[in-house]
Every structure is written in structure tokens, then in C-alpha cells.
Amino acid sequence: MTEIKLYSLKELATLLSVTERTLHNYIKSGKMKGQKIGGKWQISETNLQKFLNGDT
């Protein structure tokens, strides 16, 4: 079974030097794909790479 790396908004905000609100706006607008797990947004490493490459 392949392990999928998930990032919280807090982790990504630090990694990308943006606010959690900015990331939430990216998800809401469809620029970044994420899913709520346990009531918190999670972004997979695959979706992060797609976002960084400009793929939506």
C-alpha cells in the first residue's frame, strides 16, 4: 500500500510563506485541491505539486 503524504493548512502556510486564509481561498476558488478530514483541510502531496506546477 502506498503512503500518501498529507499537509495541513498550517504546515503548507509555513512551507509556502503564505497565510492559512490564503490557502483556504485557493481551495475555495479551485486553484488548489484539498479535502476535509476530521473537520480540517488536508492537501495531498500530489495536489500540492499540481498547484505548484500551475495545474488545476
PDB file of N, CA, C, O and CB in Angstrom:
ATOM      1  N   MET A   1       0.841  -1.185   0.000  1.00  0.00           N
ATOM      2  CA  MET A   1       0.000   0.000   0.000  1.00  0.00           C
ATOM      3  C   MET A   1       0.884   1.246   0.000  1.00  0.00           C
ATOM      4  O   MET A   1       1.831   1.348   0.780  1.00  0.00           O
ATOM      5  CB  MET A   1      -0.956  -0.001   1.221  1.00  0.00           C
ATOM      6  N   THR A   2       0.565   2.185  -0.879  1.00  0.00           N
ATOM      7  CA  THR A   2       1.340   3.407  -0.994  1.00  0.00           C
ATOM      8  C   THR A   2       0.888   4.420   0.046  1.00  0.00           C
ATOM      9  O   THR A   2      -0.309   4.662   0.204  1.00  0.00           O
ATOM     10  CB  THR A   2       1.216   3.994  -2.402  1.00  0.00           C
ATOM     11  N   GLU A   3       1.834   5.006   0.749  1.00  0.00           N
ATOM     12  CA  GLU A   3       1.515   6.021   1.739  1.00  0.00           C
ATOM     13  C   GLU A   3       1.344   7.368   1.044  1.00  0.00           C
ATOM     14  O   GLU A   3       2.160   7.753   0.207  1.00  0.00           O
ATOM     15  CB  GLU A   3       2.614   6.097   2.825  1.00  0.00           C
ATOM     16  N   ILE A   4       0.284   8.072   1.396  1.00  0.00           N
ATOM     17  CA  ILE A   4       0.005   9.389   0.813  1.00  0.00           C
ATOM     18  C   ILE A   4       0.346  10.447   1.848  1.00  0.00           C
ATOM     19  O   ILE A   4      -0.184  10.436   2.959  1.00  0.00           O
ATOM     20  CB  ILE A   4      -1.491   9.513   0.355  1.00  0.00           C
ATOM     21  N   LYS A   5       1.228  11.356   1.478  1.00  0.00           N
ATOM     22  CA  LYS A   5       1.610  12.450   2.370  1.00  0.00           C
ATOM     23  C   LYS A   5       0.540  13.526   2.320  1.00  0.00           C
ATOM     24  O   LYS A   5       0.187  14.006   1.243  1.00  0.00           O
ATOM     25  CB  LYS A   5       2.997  13.035   1.982  1.00  0.00           C
ATOM     26  N   LEU A   6       0.024  13.905   3.484  1.00  0.00           N
ATOM     27  CA  LEU A   6      -0.973  14.959   3.584  1.00  0.00           C
ATOM     28  C   LEU A   6      -0.398  16.126   4.371  1.00  0.00           C
ATOM     29  O   LEU A   6       0.334  15.950   5.345  1.00  0.00           O
ATOM     30  CB  LEU A   6      -2.266  14.436   4.247  1.00  0.00           C
ATOM     31  N   TYR A   7      -0.750  17.319   3.919  1.00  0.00           N
ATOM     32  CA  TYR A   7      -0.316  18.540   4.595  1.00  0.00           C
ATOM     33  C   TYR A   7      -1.526  19.272   5.164  1.00  0.00           C
ATOM     34  O   TYR A   7      -2.567  19.360   4.513  1.00  0.00           O
ATOM     35  CB  TYR A   7       0.467  19.457   3.626  1.00  0.00           C
ATOM     36  N   SER A   8      -1.386  19.792   6.369  1.00  0.00           N
ATOM     37  CA  SER A   8      -2.427  20.650   6.930  1.00  0.00           C
ATOM     38  C   SER A   8      -2.218  22.063   6.376  1.00  0.00           C
ATOM     39  O   SER A   8      -1.157  22.376   5.837  1.00  0.00           O
ATOM     40  CB  SER A   8      -2.392  20.641   8.509  1.00  0.00           C
ATOM     41  N   LEU A   9      -3.231  22.899   6.514  1.00  0.00           N
ATOM     42  CA  LEU A   9      -3.088  24.288   6.064  1.00  0.00           C
ATOM     43  C   LEU A   9      -1.964  24.988   6.831  1.00  0.00           C
ATOM     44  O   LEU A   9      -1.241  25.816   6.276  1.00  0.00           O
ATOM     45  CB  LEU A   9      -4.418  25.057   6.244  1.00  0.00           C
ATOM     46  N   LYS A  10      -1.831  24.648   8.100  1.00  0.00           N
ATOM     47  CA  LYS A  10      -0.780  25.260   8.922  1.00  0.00           C
ATOM     48  C   LYS A  10       0.609  24.888   8.391  1.00  0.00           C
ATOM     49  O   LYS A  10       1.482  25.748   8.283  1.00  0.00           O
ATOM     50  CB  LYS A  10      -0.922  24.817  10.400  1.00  0.00           C
ATOM     51  N   GLU A  11       0.811  23.618   8.061  1.00  0.00           N
ATOM     52  CA  GLU A  11       2.096  23.165   7.521  1.00  0.00           C
ATOM     53  C   GLU A  11       2.400  23.848   6.189  1.00  0.00           C
ATOM     54  O   GLU A  11       3.513  24.323   5.964  1.00  0.00           O
ATOM     55  CB  GLU A  11       2.095  21.636   7.342  1.00  0.00           C
ATOM     56  N   LEU A  12       1.397  23.892   5.307  1.00  0.00           N
ATOM     57  CA  LEU A  12       1.607  24.492   3.990  1.00  0.00           C
ATOM     58  C   LEU A  12       1.828  25.993   4.077  1.00  0.00           C
ATOM     59  O   LEU A  12       2.620  26.552   3.319  1.00  0.00           O
ATOM     60  CB  LEU A  12       0.425  24.202   3.089  1.00  0.00           C
ATOM     61  N   ALA A  13       1.133  26.643   4.995  1.00  0.00           N
ATOM     62  CA  ALA A  13       1.300  28.089   5.161  1.00  0.00           C
ATOM     63  C   ALA A  13       2.760  28.399   5.498  1.00  0.00           C
ATOM     64  O   ALA A  13       3.337  29.341   4.956  1.00  0.00           O
ATOM     65  CB  ALA A  13       0.352  28.633   6.273  1.00  0.00           C
ATOM     66  N   THR A  14       3.346  27.617   6.382  1.00  0.00           N
ATOM     67  CA  THR A  14       4.751  27.791   6.752  1.00  0.00           C
ATOM     68  C   THR A  14       5.662  27.463   5.569  1.00  0.00           C
ATOM     69  O   THR A  14       6.602  28.202   5.276  1.00  0.00           O
ATOM     70  CB  THR A  14       5.106  26.902   7.962  1.00  0.00           C
ATOM     71  N   LEU A  15       5.377  26.360   4.901  1.00  0.00           N
ATOM     72  CA  LEU A  15       6.197  25.899   3.775  1.00  0.00           C
ATOM     73  C   LEU A  15       6.195  26.898   2.621  1.00  0.00           C
ATOM     74  O   LEU A  15       7.236  27.144   2.012  1.00  0.00           O
ATOM     75  CB  LEU A  15       5.698  24.545   3.283  1.00  0.00           C
ATOM     76  N   LEU A  16       5.027  27.477   2.319  1.00  0.00           N
ATOM     77  CA  LEU A  16       4.884  28.366   1.163  1.00  0.00           C
ATOM     78  C   LEU A  16       4.969  29.856   1.518  1.00  0.00           C
ATOM     79  O   LEU A  16       4.889  30.711   0.636  1.00  0.00           O
ATOM     80  CB  LEU A  16       3.570  28.093   0.483  1.00  0.00           C
ATOM     81  N   SER A  17       5.128  30.161   2.798  1.00  0.00           N
ATOM     82  CA  SER A  17       5.204  31.550   3.281  1.00  0.00           C
ATOM     83  C   SER A  17       3.964  32.362   2.907  1.00  0.00           C
ATOM     84  O   SER A  17       4.061  33.498   2.444  1.00  0.00           O
ATOM     85  CB  SER A  17       6.448  32.232   2.716  1.00  0.00           C
ATOM     86  N   VAL A  18       2.797  31.752   3.121  1.00  0.00           N
ATOM     87  CA  VAL A  18       1.516  32.440   2.947  1.00  0.00           C
ATOM     88  C   VAL A  18       0.675  32.171   4.195  1.00  0.00           C
ATOM     89  O   VAL A  18       1.065  31.382   5.055  1.00  0.00           O
ATOM     90  CB  VAL A  18       0.772  31.959   1.636  1.00  0.00           C
ATOM     91  N   THR A  19      -0.475  32.829   4.286  1.00  0.00           N
ATOM     92  CA  THR A  19      -1.342  32.607   5.442  1.00  0.00           C
ATOM     93  C   THR A  19      -2.274  31.423   5.187  1.00  0.00           C
ATOM     94  O   THR A  19      -2.496  31.022   4.045  1.00  0.00           O
ATOM     95  CB  THR A  19      -2.161  33.877   5.759  1.00  0.00           C
ATOM     96  N   GLU A  20      -2.808  30.880   6.266  1.00  0.00           N
ATOM     97  CA  GLU A  20      -3.785  29.808   6.142  1.00  0.00           C
ATOM     98  C   GLU A  20      -5.017  30.305   5.396  1.00  0.00           C
ATOM     99  O   GLU A  20      -5.629  29.547   4.644  1.00  0.00           O
ATOM    100  CB  GLU A  20      -4.176  29.265   7.528  1.00  0.00           C
ATOM    101  N   ARG A  21      -5.387  31.565   5.592  1.00  0.00           N
ATOM    102  CA  ARG A  21      -6.538  32.167   4.904  1.00  0.00           C
ATOM    103  C   ARG A  21      -6.306  32.166   3.393  1.00  0.00           C
ATOM    104  O   ARG A  21      -7.224  31.876   2.626  1.00  0.00           O
ATOM    105  CB  ARG A  21      -6.787  33.615   5.412  1.00  0.00           C
ATOM    106  N   THR A  22      -5.085  32.491   2.962  1.00  0.00           N
ATOM    107  CA  THR A  22      -4.758  32.477   1.531  1.00  0.00           C
ATOM    108  C   THR A  22      -4.957  31.072   0.967  1.00  0.00           C
ATOM    109  O   THR A  22      -5.540  30.914  -0.106  1.00  0.00           O
ATOM    110  CB  THR A  22      -3.298  32.956   1.291  1.00  0.00           C
ATOM    111  N   LEU A  23      -4.483  30.060   1.673  1.00  0.00           N
ATOM    112  CA  LEU A  23      -4.635  28.676   1.222  1.00  0.00           C
ATOM    113  C   LEU A  23      -6.108  28.286   1.159  1.00  0.00           C
ATOM    114  O   LEU A  23      -6.538  27.606   0.228  1.00  0.00           O
ATOM    115  CB  LEU A  23      -3.873  27.719   2.153  1.00  0.00           C
ATOM    116  N   HIS A  24      -6.877  28.720   2.153  1.00  0.00           N
ATOM    117  CA  HIS A  24      -8.304  28.428   2.162  1.00  0.00           C
ATOM    118  C   HIS A  24      -8.973  29.061   0.942  1.00  0.00           C
ATOM    119  O   HIS A  24      -9.844  28.454   0.320  1.00  0.00           O
ATOM    120  CB  HIS A  24      -8.957  28.938   3.469  1.00  0.00           C
ATOM    121  N   ASN A  25      -8.564  30.275   0.607  1.00  0.00           N
ATOM    122  CA  ASN A  25      -9.104  30.949  -0.577  1.00  0.00           C
ATOM    123  C   ASN A  25      -8.728  30.206  -1.858  1.00  0.00           C
ATOM    124  O   ASN A  25      -9.541  30.112  -2.778  1.00  0.00           O
ATOM    125  CB  ASN A  25      -8.598  32.397  -0.643  1.00  0.00           C
ATOM    126  N   TYR A  26      -7.508  29.678  -1.925  1.00  0.00           N
ATOM    127  CA  TYR A  26      -7.084  28.894  -3.085  1.00  0.00           C
ATOM    128  C   TYR A  26      -7.971  27.661  -3.250  1.00  0.00           C
ATOM    129  O   TYR A  26      -8.369  27.321  -4.364  1.00  0.00           O
ATOM    130  CB  TYR A  26      -5.606  28.475  -2.944  1.00  0.00           C
ATOM    131  N   ILE A  27      -8.277  26.998  -2.142  1.00  0.00           N
ATOM    132  CA  ILE A  27      -9.127  25.807  -2.189  1.00  0.00           C
ATOM    133  C   ILE A  27     -10.542  26.197  -2.617  1.00  0.00           C
ATOM    134  O   ILE A  27     -11.138  25.557  -3.483  1.00  0.00           O
ATOM    135  CB  ILE A  27      -9.153  25.093  -0.808  1.00  0.00           C
ATOM    136  N   LYS A  28     -11.066  27.248  -2.004  1.00  0.00           N
ATOM    137  CA  LYS A  28     -12.428  27.695  -2.300  1.00  0.00           C
ATOM    138  C   LYS A  28     -12.586  28.095  -3.767  1.00  0.00           C
ATOM    139  O   LYS A  28     -13.626  27.841  -4.375  1.00  0.00           O
ATOM    140  CB  LYS A  28     -12.802  28.870  -1.399  1.00  0.00           C
ATOM    141  N   SER A  29     -11.553  28.720  -4.332  1.00  0.00           N
ATOM    142  CA  SER A  29     -11.630  29.184  -5.721  1.00  0.00           C
ATOM    143  C   SER A  29     -11.278  28.087  -6.729  1.00  0.00           C
ATOM    144  O   SER A  29     -11.438  28.277  -7.934  1.00  0.00           O
ATOM    145  CB  SER A  29     -10.704  30.370  -5.919  1.00  0.00           C
ATOM    146  N   GLY A  30     -10.799  26.939  -6.237  1.00  0.00           N
ATOM    147  CA  GLY A  30     -10.460  25.837  -7.124  1.00  0.00           C
ATOM    148  C   GLY A  30      -9.018  25.850  -7.618  1.00  0.00           C
ATOM    149  O   GLY A  30      -8.641  25.001  -8.425  1.00  0.00           O
ATOM    150  N   LYS A  31      -8.204  26.797  -7.150  1.00  0.00           N
ATOM    151  CA  LYS A  31      -6.796  26.841  -7.560  1.00  0.00           C
ATOM    152  C   LYS A  31      -6.009  25.678  -6.972  1.00  0.00           C
ATOM    153  O   LYS A  31      -5.042  25.200  -7.566  1.00  0.00           O
ATOM    154  CB  LYS A  31      -6.159  28.166  -7.136  1.00  0.00           C
ATOM    155  N   MET A  32      -6.439  25.230  -5.795  1.00  0.00           N
ATOM    156  CA  MET A  32      -5.766  24.123  -5.109  1.00  0.00           C
ATOM    157  C   MET A  32      -6.843  23.135  -4.662  1.00  0.00           C
ATOM    158  O   MET A  32      -7.913  23.533  -4.202  1.00  0.00           O
ATOM    159  CB  MET A  32      -4.907  24.635  -3.877  1.00  0.00           C
ATOM    160  N   LYS A  33      -6.547  21.849  -4.802  1.00  0.00           N
ATOM    161  CA  LYS A  33      -7.494  20.824  -4.366  1.00  0.00           C
ATOM    162  C   LYS A  33      -7.123  20.341  -2.979  1.00  0.00           C
ATOM    163  O   LYS A  33      -5.958  20.071  -2.685  1.00  0.00           O
ATOM    164  CB  LYS A  33      -7.527  19.644  -5.356  1.00  0.00           C
ATOM    165  N   GLY A  34      -8.132  20.237  -2.138  1.00  0.00           N
ATOM    166  CA  GLY A  34      -7.939  19.739  -0.791  1.00  0.00           C
ATOM    167  C   GLY A  34      -9.199  19.016  -0.345  1.00  0.00           C
ATOM    168  O   GLY A  34     -10.234  19.082  -1.007  1.00  0.00           O
ATOM    169  N   GLN A  35      -9.102  18.333   0.770  1.00  0.00           N
ATOM    170  CA  GLN A  35     -10.274  17.658   1.309  1.00  0.00           C
ATOM    171  C   GLN A  35     -10.287  17.819   2.813  1.00  0.00           C
ATOM    172  O   GLN A  35      -9.245  17.901   3.463  1.00  0.00           O
ATOM    173  CB  GLN A  35     -10.290  16.165   0.917  1.00  0.00           C
ATOM    174  N   LYS A  36     -11.492  17.861   3.347  1.00  0.00           N
ATOM    175  CA  LYS A  36     -11.634  17.954   4.796  1.00  0.00           C
ATOM    176  C   LYS A  36     -11.610  16.552   5.371  1.00  0.00           C
ATOM    177  O   LYS A  36     -12.377  15.679   4.964  1.00  0.00           O
ATOM    178  CB  LYS A  36     -12.943  18.697   5.194  1.00  0.00           C
ATOM    179  N   ILE A  37     -10.720  16.355   6.319  1.00  0.00           N
ATOM    180  CA  ILE A  37     -10.623  15.085   7.028  1.00  0.00           C
ATOM    181  C   ILE A  37     -10.676  15.418   8.505  1.00  0.00           C
ATOM    182  O   ILE A  37      -9.827  16.142   9.023  1.00  0.00           O
ATOM    183  CB  ILE A  37      -9.309  14.290   6.652  1.00  0.00           C
ATOM    184  N   GLY A  38     -11.675  14.885   9.174  1.00  0.00           N
ATOM    185  CA  GLY A  38     -11.840  15.183  10.592  1.00  0.00           C
ATOM    186  C   GLY A  38     -12.097  16.657  10.849  1.00  0.00           C
ATOM    187  O   GLY A  38     -11.721  17.181  11.897  1.00  0.00           O
ATOM    188  N   GLY A  39     -12.734  17.328   9.899  1.00  0.00           N
ATOM    189  CA  GLY A  39     -13.075  18.738  10.062  1.00  0.00           C
ATOM    190  C   GLY A  39     -11.954  19.700   9.732  1.00  0.00           C
ATOM    191  O   GLY A  39     -12.115  20.912   9.872  1.00  0.00           O
ATOM    192  N   LYS A  40     -10.813  19.175   9.292  1.00  0.00           N
ATOM    193  CA  LYS A  40      -9.673  20.036   8.955  1.00  0.00           C
ATOM    194  C   LYS A  40      -9.250  19.791   7.516  1.00  0.00           C
ATOM    195  O   LYS A  40      -9.271  18.659   7.034  1.00  0.00           O
ATOM    196  CB  LYS A  40      -8.485  19.784   9.916  1.00  0.00           C
ATOM    197  N   TRP A  41      -8.866  20.867   6.835  1.00  0.00           N
ATOM    198  CA  TRP A  41      -8.431  20.750   5.449  1.00  0.00           C
ATOM    199  C   TRP A  41      -7.081  20.054   5.371  1.00  0.00           C
ATOM    200  O   TRP A  41      -6.170  20.335   6.150  1.00  0.00           O
ATOM    201  CB  TRP A  41      -8.357  22.129   4.788  1.00  0.00           C
ATOM    202  N   GLN A  42      -6.973  19.139   4.411  1.00  0.00           N
ATOM    203  CA  GLN A  42      -5.736  18.423   4.135  1.00  0.00           C
ATOM    204  C   GLN A  42      -5.467  18.500   2.640  1.00  0.00           C
ATOM    205  O   GLN A  42      -6.390  18.388   1.833  1.00  0.00           O
ATOM    206  CB  GLN A  42      -5.815  16.940   4.620  1.00  0.00           C
ATOM    207  N   ILE A  43      -4.215  18.690   2.273  1.00  0.00           N
ATOM    208  CA  ILE A  43      -3.820  18.743   0.870  1.00  0.00           C
ATOM    209  C   ILE A  43      -2.790  17.642   0.647  1.00  0.00           C
ATOM    210  O   ILE A  43      -1.803  17.550   1.377  1.00  0.00           O
ATOM    211  CB  ILE A  43      -3.246  20.158   0.480  1.00  0.00           C
ATOM    212  N   SER A  44      -3.021  16.813  -0.359  1.00  0.00           N
ATOM    213  CA  SER A  44      -2.081  15.729  -0.639  1.00  0.00           C
ATOM    214  C   SER A  44      -0.843  16.296  -1.330  1.00  0.00           C
ATOM    215  O   SER A  44      -0.879  17.374  -1.923  1.00  0.00           O
ATOM    216  CB  SER A  44      -2.744  14.630  -1.516  1.00  0.00           C
ATOM    217  N   GLU A  45       0.241  15.549  -1.238  1.00  0.00           N
ATOM    218  CA  GLU A  45       1.483  15.958  -1.886  1.00  0.00           C
ATOM    219  C   GLU A  45       1.283  16.074  -3.398  1.00  0.00           C
ATOM    220  O   GLU A  45       1.844  16.964  -4.036  1.00  0.00           O
ATOM    221  CB  GLU A  45       2.613  14.959  -1.567  1.00  0.00           C
ATOM    222  N   THR A  46       0.484  15.173  -3.965  1.00  0.00           N
ATOM    223  CA  THR A  46       0.187  15.210  -5.399  1.00  0.00           C
ATOM    224  C   THR A  46      -0.523  16.511  -5.767  1.00  0.00           C
ATOM    225  O   THR A  46      -0.159  17.166  -6.744  1.00  0.00           O
ATOM    226  CB  THR A  46      -0.676  13.998  -5.805  1.00  0.00           C
ATOM    227  N   ASN A  47      -1.538  16.886  -4.982  1.00  0.00           N
ATOM    228  CA  ASN A  47      -2.269  18.126  -5.269  1.00  0.00           C
ATOM    229  C   ASN A  47      -1.397  19.361  -5.041  1.00  0.00           C
ATOM    230  O   ASN A  47      -1.560  20.367  -5.731  1.00  0.00           O
ATOM    231  CB  ASN A  47      -3.526  18.212  -4.399  1.00  0.00           C
ATOM    232  N   LEU A  48      -0.487  19.295  -4.093  1.00  0.00           N
ATOM    233  CA  LEU A  48       0.445  20.398  -3.877  1.00  0.00           C
ATOM    234  C   LEU A  48       1.347  20.559  -5.096  1.00  0.00           C
ATOM    235  O   LEU A  48       1.570  21.678  -5.557  1.00  0.00           O
ATOM    236  CB  LEU A  48       1.291  20.161  -2.603  1.00  0.00           C
ATOM    237  N   GLN A  49       1.866  19.453  -5.622  1.00  0.00           N
ATOM    238  CA  GLN A  49       2.722  19.505  -6.806  1.00  0.00           C
ATOM    239  C   GLN A  49       1.967  20.068  -8.011  1.00  0.00           C
ATOM    240  O   GLN A  49       2.510  20.870  -8.770  1.00  0.00           O
ATOM    241  CB  GLN A  49       3.265  18.108  -7.131  1.00  0.00           C
ATOM    242  N   LYS A  50       0.725  19.648  -8.181  1.00  0.00           N
ATOM    243  CA  LYS A  50      -0.094  20.162  -9.278  1.00  0.00           C
ATOM    244  C   LYS A  50      -0.269  21.676  -9.139  1.00  0.00           C
ATOM    245  O   LYS A  50      -0.159  22.410 -10.121  1.00  0.00           O
ATOM    246  CB  LYS A  50      -1.473  19.455  -9.307  1.00  0.00           C
ATOM    247  N   PHE A  51      -0.540  22.136  -7.928  1.00  0.00           N
ATOM    248  CA  PHE A  51      -0.716  23.565  -7.677  1.00  0.00           C
ATOM    249  C   PHE A  51       0.574  24.321  -8.007  1.00  0.00           C
ATOM    250  O   PHE A  51       0.538  25.352  -8.678  1.00  0.00           O
ATOM    251  CB  PHE A  51      -1.129  23.812  -6.204  1.00  0.00           C
ATOM    252  N   LEU A  52       1.697  23.812  -7.539  1.00  0.00           N
ATOM    253  CA  LEU A  52       2.983  24.486  -7.764  1.00  0.00           C
ATOM    254  C   LEU A  52       3.376  24.496  -9.247  1.00  0.00           C
ATOM    255  O   LEU A  52       4.088  25.392  -9.699  1.00  0.00           O
ATOM    256  CB  LEU A  52       4.081  23.805  -6.943  1.00  0.00           C
ATOM    257  N   ASN A  53       2.908  23.492  -9.996  1.00  0.00           N
ATOM    258  CA  ASN A  53       3.185  23.425 -11.430  1.00  0.00           C
ATOM    259  C   ASN A  53       2.184  24.208 -12.266  1.00  0.00           C
ATOM    260  O   ASN A  53       2.315  24.291 -13.487  1.00  0.00           O
ATOM    261  CB  ASN A  53       3.197  21.993 -11.880  1.00  0.00           C
ATOM    262  N   GLY A  54       1.182  24.781 -11.605  1.00  0.00           N
ATOM    263  CA  GLY A  54       0.185  25.570 -12.323  1.00  0.00           C
ATOM    264  C   GLY A  54      -0.971  24.763 -12.875  1.00  0.00           C
ATOM    265  O   GLY A  54      -1.795  25.294 -13.619  1.00  0.00           O
ATOM    266  N   ASP A  55      -1.048  23.469 -12.521  1.00  0.00           N
ATOM    267  CA  ASP A  55      -2.173  22.638 -12.946  1.00  0.00           C
ATOM    268  C   ASP A  55      -3.307  22.799 -11.944  1.00  0.00           C
ATOM    269  O   ASP A  55      -3.075  22.871 -10.737  1.00  0.00           O
ATOM    270  CB  ASP A  55      -1.754  21.140 -13.074  1.00  0.00           C
ATOM    271  N   THR A  56      -4.533  22.854 -12.451  1.00  0.00           N
ATOM    272  CA  THR A  56      -5.681  22.976 -11.515  1.00  0.00           C
ATOM    273  C   THR A  56      -6.486  21.718 -11.470  1.00  0.00           C
ATOM    274  O   THR A  56      -7.477  21.645 -10.743  1.00  0.00           O
ATOM    275  CB  THR A  56      -6.588  24.133 -11.907  1.00  0.00           C
TER     276      THR A  56
END
